[in-house]
Amino acid sequence: MEGVKVLLVDDETEFVNTLTKRINKRDINAFSVGSGEAALEFLDRNPVDVVVLDVKMPGMDGIQTLRAIKERHPLMEVIMLTGHASVEVAIEGMELGAFDYLMKPMAIDDLLYKIEDAFKKKSLQEKRIGERAGGLED
């Protein structure tokens, strides 16, 4: 998955820093921020392929952040991370356009598979849009 850019959004600093390092070791460009507000600022300046978003965060929570991401970047794929008590919230996220969700703690390989699938979906959507735009120019 070389060249894939992922933004990790979680207020648990140690968790997100460790996860970022582990993902970067697998030839994926991973960046991290600690809040929904910081995620939106980052995405407005830096294009990424996939966002991995924690549901429970102080301030702007994961659902509010997901809504804002989808408004500003409709093709962005978002994977929600949730604890055991918030499966209902993760399902709400899916209804709002999240790609999928994972329960914390998750195996790194499970997360990597989800990132790969989300990246493929986004790439396919962009390709289809490009083909349609190309057809309109003829």
Backbone as JSON, one array per atom type, in Angstrom:
{
  "sequence": "MEGVKVLLVDDETEFVNTLTKRINKRDINAFSVGSGEAALEFLDRNPVDVVVLDVKMPGMDGIQTLRAIKERHPLMEVIMLTGHASVEVAIEGMELGAFDYLMKPMAIDDLLYKIEDAFKKKSLQEKRIGERAGGLED",
  "N": [[0.83, -1.2, 0.0], [1.96, 1.17, -0.62], [2.43, 4.67, -0.66], [-0.12, 5.36, 0.14], [-2.05, 7.6, 2.05], [-2.84, 8.26, 5.36], [-4.88, 9.56, 7.91], [-4.87, 9.61, 11.35], [-7.1, 9.97, 13.98], [-7.41, 10.67, 17.23], [-7.88, 11.19, 20.69], [-6.34, 10.0, 22.6], [-3.21, 10.21, 23.26], [-0.84, 8.57, 23.53], [-1.73, 6.12, 22.44], [-2.43, 6.87, 19.76], [0.02, 7.84, 18.81], [1.66, 5.54, 18.94], [0.25, 3.86, 17.18], [0.49, 5.32, 14.81], [3.28, 5.13, 14.33], [3.51, 2.35, 13.97], [1.98, 1.94, 11.66], [3.32, 3.55, 9.8], [5.65, 2.05, 9.51], [4.9, 0.18, 7.73], [4.99, 1.07, 5.14], [3.03, 3.0, 4.69], [1.86, 6.27, 4.63], [1.34, 7.76, 7.49], [-0.37, 10.07, 9.51], [-1.09, 11.99, 12.46], [-3.57, 13.42, 14.6], [-5.07, 15.03, 17.47], [-7.76, 15.68, 17.85], [-11.16, 16.31, 16.7], [-11.52, 18.85, 15.6], [-8.87, 19.54, 14.95], [-8.42, 17.59, 13.05], [-10.09, 18.39, 10.92], [-8.9, 20.84, 10.23], [-6.37, 19.87, 9.43], [-7.09, 18.23, 7.22], [-8.09, 20.14, 5.46], [-5.79, 21.31, 4.57], [-4.08, 19.25, 3.79], [-4.15, 16.63, 1.62], [-5.49, 13.39, 2.13], [-5.98, 9.82, 1.95], [-7.49, 8.08, 3.53], [-9.27, 8.27, 6.6], [-8.86, 7.45, 9.97], [-10.87, 7.32, 12.6], [-11.57, 8.1, 15.92], [-14.42, 7.45, 17.91], [-15.2, 8.43, 20.46], [-14.37, 11.38, 21.75], [-13.26, 14.31, 23.47], [-14.87, 17.54, 23.2], [-15.4, 18.13, 19.86], [-16.93, 15.33, 18.81], [-16.51, 11.98, 17.37], [-18.67, 11.42, 15.6], [-19.68, 13.98, 14.95], [-17.39, 14.97, 13.75], [-17.12, 13.2, 11.6], [-19.43, 13.88, 10.11], [-18.74, 16.52, 9.33], [-16.4, 16.02, 7.85], [-17.43, 14.51, 5.7], [-19.08, 16.43, 4.54], [-17.23, 18.34, 3.65], [-15.34, 16.83, 2.24], [-16.42, 14.7, 0.31], [-15.66, 12.24, -0.9], [-13.87, 11.14, 0.81], [-12.78, 8.4, 2.67], [-13.74, 6.99, 5.73], [-12.83, 5.32, 8.62], [-14.23, 4.18, 11.51], [-13.33, 4.08, 14.95], [-14.19, 2.34, 17.83], [-15.16, 1.87, 21.27], [-16.37, -0.8, 23.38], [-18.85, 0.04, 24.43], [-20.05, 1.68, 22.6], [-21.18, 0.73, 20.18], [-23.6, 1.26, 18.92], [-23.26, 3.91, 18.23], [-21.24, 3.66, 16.36], [-22.62, 2.34, 14.36], [-24.42, 4.33, 13.68], [-22.55, 6.06, 12.58], [-21.87, 4.59, 10.29], [-24.24, 4.84, 8.89], [-24.07, 7.51, 8.3], [-22.13, 7.56, 6.42], [-19.62, 6.46, 6.97], [-16.91, 4.28, 6.17], [-16.38, 1.84, 7.46], [-16.23, 0.17, 10.68], [-14.19, -0.45, 13.57], [-13.62, -2.31, 16.55], [-12.08, -1.18, 19.52], [-9.65, -2.7, 21.64], [-7.89, -3.2, 18.57], [-6.55, -5.56, 16.22], [-3.54, -4.86, 14.52], [-3.27, -5.79, 11.89], [-5.94, -6.16, 11.13], [-6.82, -3.51, 11.04], [-5.13, -2.55, 9.01], [-6.05, -4.02, 6.78], [-8.62, -2.95, 6.53], [-7.97, -0.28, 5.98], [-6.7, -0.63, 3.51], [-8.85, -1.65, 1.95], [-10.61, 0.54, 2.09], [-9.06, 2.48, 0.81], [-8.93, 1.38, -1.77], [-11.64, 1.54, -2.52], [-12.03, 4.35, -2.51], [-10.2, 5.1, -4.52], [-11.32, 3.82, -6.74], [-13.78, 5.18, -6.94], [-12.84, 7.77, -7.53], [-11.63, 7.27, -9.97], [-13.84, 6.54, -11.55], [-15.27, 8.96, -11.53], [-13.43, 10.57, -12.83], [-13.44, 9.32, -15.35], [-16.07, 9.83, -16.17], [-16.01, 12.62, -16.28], [-14.13, 12.93, -18.27], [-15.53, 11.87, -20.42], [-17.49, 13.77, -20.7], [-16.15, 15.86, -21.79], [-15.72, 15.29, -24.43]],
  "CA": [[0.0, 0.0, 0.0], [2.89, 2.3, -0.67], [1.86, 5.91, -1.16], [-1.41, 5.64, 0.78], [-1.95, 8.58, 3.14], [-3.87, 8.01, 6.36], [-4.92, 10.45, 9.07], [-5.4, 8.98, 12.55], [-7.67, 11.0, 14.85], [-7.72, 10.08, 18.54], [-7.39, 12.05, 21.76], [-5.41, 9.23, 23.42], [-1.92, 10.53, 22.63], [0.07, 7.41, 23.47], [-2.32, 5.17, 21.5], [-2.34, 7.35, 18.38], [1.44, 7.91, 18.43], [2.11, 4.16, 18.7], [-0.4, 3.38, 15.97], [1.1, 6.03, 13.69], [4.59, 4.51, 14.09], [3.32, 0.99, 13.44], [1.48, 2.03, 10.29], [4.41, 4.08, 8.98], [6.61, 0.97, 9.25], [4.34, -0.67, 6.68], [4.99, 1.85, 3.89], [1.85, 3.85, 4.58], [2.13, 7.58, 5.21], [0.35, 8.01, 8.53], [-0.28, 11.33, 10.26], [-2.05, 11.92, 13.55], [-4.02, 14.62, 15.32], [-5.72, 14.64, 18.71], [-9.15, 16.13, 18.0], [-11.94, 16.48, 15.48], [-11.21, 20.18, 15.04], [-7.54, 19.46, 14.34], [-8.55, 16.76, 11.85], [-10.66, 19.2, 9.84], [-7.84, 21.77, 9.8], [-5.36, 19.09, 8.72], [-7.64, 17.79, 5.93], [-8.24, 21.29, 4.58], [-4.46, 21.65, 4.05], [-3.32, 18.07, 3.39], [-5.0, 15.55, 1.13], [-5.21, 12.02, 2.55], [-6.87, 8.85, 1.32], [-8.36, 7.43, 4.52], [-9.21, 8.78, 7.97], [-9.22, 6.51, 11.02], [-11.45, 8.3, 13.51], [-12.11, 7.62, 17.18], [-15.78, 7.94, 18.15], [-15.29, 9.17, 21.73], [-13.34, 12.41, 21.96], [-13.83, 15.54, 24.04], [-15.1, 18.58, 22.19], [-16.06, 17.61, 18.67], [-16.78, 13.87, 18.84], [-16.29, 11.32, 16.09], [-19.83, 11.56, 14.71], [-19.67, 15.37, 14.45], [-16.24, 15.09, 12.84], [-17.48, 12.46, 10.38], [-20.37, 14.72, 9.34], [-18.0, 17.64, 8.74], [-15.5, 15.48, 6.82], [-18.23, 14.13, 4.53], [-19.55, 17.66, 3.9], [-16.11, 19.01, 3.0], [-14.58, 15.89, 1.41], [-17.39, 13.61, 0.18], [-15.06, 10.97, -1.3], [-12.97, 10.67, 1.87], [-13.23, 7.2, 3.38], [-13.51, 7.13, 7.17], [-12.99, 4.12, 9.43], [-14.51, 4.58, 12.88], [-12.84, 3.23, 16.04], [-15.12, 2.46, 18.93], [-15.09, 0.98, 22.41], [-17.5, -1.74, 23.48], [-20.12, 0.66, 24.82], [-20.59, 2.61, 21.61], [-21.45, 0.08, 18.9], [-24.72, 1.98, 18.31], [-22.7, 5.13, 17.64], [-20.52, 3.25, 15.15], [-23.64, 2.06, 13.34], [-24.86, 5.66, 13.23], [-21.48, 6.53, 11.69], [-22.01, 3.9, 9.0], [-25.39, 5.47, 8.21], [-23.63, 8.84, 7.86], [-21.16, 7.43, 5.33], [-18.34, 5.86, 7.33], [-16.6, 3.09, 5.39], [-16.53, 0.68, 8.34], [-15.78, 0.48, 12.03], [-13.46, -1.47, 14.3], [-13.68, -2.21, 18.0], [-10.8, -1.07, 20.22], [-8.41, -2.66, 20.87], [-7.98, -3.99, 17.35], [-5.28, -6.07, 15.69], [-3.01, -3.96, 13.49], [-3.57, -6.34, 10.57], [-7.35, -5.86, 10.82], [-6.87, -2.1, 10.65], [-4.46, -2.4, 7.71], [-6.96, -4.53, 5.76], [-9.7, -1.96, 6.36], [-7.38, 0.86, 5.28], [-6.5, -1.03, 2.11], [-10.16, -1.71, 1.3], [-11.12, 1.91, 1.98], [-8.26, 3.14, -0.22], [-9.37, 0.84, -3.07], [-12.96, 2.11, -2.82], [-11.85, 5.76, -2.85], [-9.52, 5.16, -5.81], [-12.29, 3.43, -7.76], [-14.72, 6.3, -7.09], [-12.15, 8.86, -8.22], [-11.43, 6.84, -11.36], [-15.14, 6.65, -12.23], [-15.56, 10.39, -11.7], [-12.52, 11.03, -13.89], [-13.91, 8.8, -16.64], [-17.27, 10.59, -16.52], [-15.58, 13.98, -16.65], [-13.47, 12.8, -19.58], [-16.59, 11.65, -21.39], [-18.23, 15.02, -20.89], [-15.34, 16.8, -22.57], [-15.71, 14.9, -25.85]],
  "C": [[0.86, 1.25, 0.0], [2.21, 3.52, -1.27], [0.51, 6.27, -0.57], [-1.18, 6.6, 1.94], [-3.15, 8.41, 4.07], [-3.74, 9.04, 7.47], [-5.59, 9.71, 10.21], [-5.86, 10.08, 13.5], [-8.11, 10.34, 16.15], [-7.12, 10.97, 19.61], [-6.45, 11.31, 22.72], [-4.03, 9.29, 22.78], [-1.02, 9.32, 22.48], [-0.43, 6.39, 22.44], [-2.1, 5.62, 20.06], [-0.89, 7.47, 17.92], [2.0, 6.52, 18.12], [1.53, 3.63, 17.4], [0.21, 4.04, 14.73], [2.45, 5.41, 13.33], [4.44, 3.14, 13.46], [2.84, 1.02, 11.99], [2.57, 2.56, 9.35], [5.44, 3.02, 8.64], [6.15, 0.06, 8.12], [4.16, 0.1, 5.36], [3.68, 2.59, 3.63], [2.21, 5.16, 5.26], [1.02, 7.91, 6.21], [0.67, 9.3, 9.27], [-1.29, 11.21, 11.4], [-2.34, 13.29, 14.12], [-4.85, 14.14, 16.51], [-7.15, 15.09, 18.89], [-9.84, 16.24, 16.64], [-11.64, 17.8, 14.8], [-9.87, 20.17, 14.32], [-7.58, 18.62, 13.07], [-9.07, 17.57, 10.68], [-9.64, 20.21, 9.32], [-6.79, 21.05, 8.97], [-5.86, 18.74, 7.32], [-7.84, 18.94, 4.95], [-6.91, 21.68, 3.93], [-3.71, 20.49, 3.42], [-4.25, 16.98, 2.88], [-4.55, 14.2, 1.68], [-6.24, 11.11, 1.88], [-7.91, 8.3, 2.29], [-8.16, 8.11, 5.87], [-9.63, 7.65, 8.91], [-9.6, 7.38, 12.22], [-12.03, 7.66, 14.76], [-13.5, 8.24, 17.39], [-15.82, 8.86, 19.36], [-14.1, 10.1, 21.88], [-14.0, 13.6, 22.62], [-13.98, 16.61, 22.96], [-15.91, 17.99, 21.04], [-15.86, 16.09, 18.63], [-16.67, 13.29, 17.44], [-17.44, 11.48, 15.1], [-19.89, 12.97, 14.12], [-18.54, 15.56, 13.45], [-16.52, 14.39, 11.53], [-18.41, 13.29, 9.5], [-19.62, 15.84, 8.61], [-17.05, 17.16, 7.64], [-16.29, 15.17, 5.56], [-18.8, 15.35, 3.8], [-18.43, 18.3, 3.07], [-15.39, 18.13, 1.98], [-15.43, 14.63, 1.18], [-16.78, 12.25, -0.2], [-14.13, 10.38, -0.24], [-13.57, 9.44, 2.54], [-12.81, 7.31, 4.84], [-13.8, 5.8, 7.86], [-13.15, 4.59, 10.87], [-13.9, 3.57, 13.85], [-13.75, 3.43, 17.23], [-14.81, 1.48, 20.05], [-16.35, 0.14, 22.48], [-18.84, -1.05, 23.7], [-20.75, 1.49, 23.71], [-20.77, 1.99, 20.22], [-22.59, 0.81, 18.17], [-24.23, 3.24, 17.61], [-21.94, 4.78, 16.36], [-21.5, 2.95, 14.02], [-24.2, 3.37, 12.8], [-23.83, 6.25, 12.27], [-21.56, 5.88, 10.32], [-23.16, 4.52, 8.19], [-25.02, 6.85, 7.67], [-22.54, 8.77, 6.8], [-19.8, 6.91, 5.72], [-18.14, 4.59, 6.5], [-16.85, 1.82, 6.22], [-16.14, 1.11, 9.75], [-15.06, -0.72, 12.63], [-13.61, -1.22, 15.79], [-12.26, -2.08, 18.54], [-10.77, -2.1, 21.34], [-8.54, -3.57, 19.65], [-6.58, -4.48, 16.96], [-4.83, -5.13, 14.57], [-3.33, -4.47, 12.09], [-5.02, -6.08, 10.16], [-7.49, -4.42, 10.35], [-6.25, -1.91, 9.27], [-5.34, -2.92, 6.57], [-8.08, -3.54, 5.48], [-9.18, -0.73, 5.62], [-7.2, 0.55, 3.8], [-7.82, -1.07, 1.35], [-10.74, -0.31, 1.09], [-10.38, 2.67, 0.89], [-8.7, 2.67, -1.62], [-10.71, 1.45, -3.47], [-12.83, 3.57, -3.24], [-11.21, 5.91, -4.23], [-10.47, 4.82, -6.95], [-13.3, 4.55, -8.0], [-14.08, 7.45, -7.87], [-11.94, 8.53, -9.69], [-12.73, 6.98, -12.15], [-15.51, 8.1, -12.5], [-14.69, 10.96, -12.81], [-12.96, 10.56, -15.26], [-15.16, 9.54, -17.1], [-16.92, 11.99, -16.99], [-14.92, 13.96, -18.01], [-14.48, 12.61, -20.69], [-17.39, 12.9, -21.68], [-17.47, 16.0, -21.77], [-15.37, 16.52, -24.05], [-16.8, 15.58, -26.65]]
}
